[in-house]
């Protein structure tokens, strides 16, 4: 759809884009939630996998493992969650990821 009233800055017309990244969050035409949450889950999964030695450790208590999970993984997935629109599918995706992390951390099969 062609913009009939373009925005200009210093005499230049700004480009109309479908999505962009701002401060680590993906913003799209609908507000940015779906793509942003998928990207955050991916980043949190990477953080979780980098700590695999901690989750497998027999020397660390469950309490310490949960504290590490909350500070190093959950903060990544929940960053910006308070400002984006939430749908039931977004909530479900985040909850599935959290449950999987907890299951692996606590060795629940």
Secondary structure as GFF3:
##gff-version 3
##sequence-region A 1 109
A	DSSP	beta_strand	8	9	.	.	.	ID=ss1
A	DSSP	beta_strand	12	13	.	.	.	ID=ss2
A	DSSP	beta_strand	19	22	.	.	.	ID=ss3
A	DSSP	beta_strand	25	28	.	.	.	ID=ss4
A	DSSP	alpha_helix	33	50	.	.	.	ID=ss5
A	DSSP	alpha_helix	52	56	.	.	.	ID=ss6
A	DSSP	alpha_helix	62	69	.	.	.	ID=ss7
A	DSSP	pi_helix	70	74	.	.	.	ID=ss8
A	DSSP	alpha_helix	75	78	.	.	.	ID=ss9
A	DSSP	alpha_helix	88	105	.	.	.	ID=ss10
###
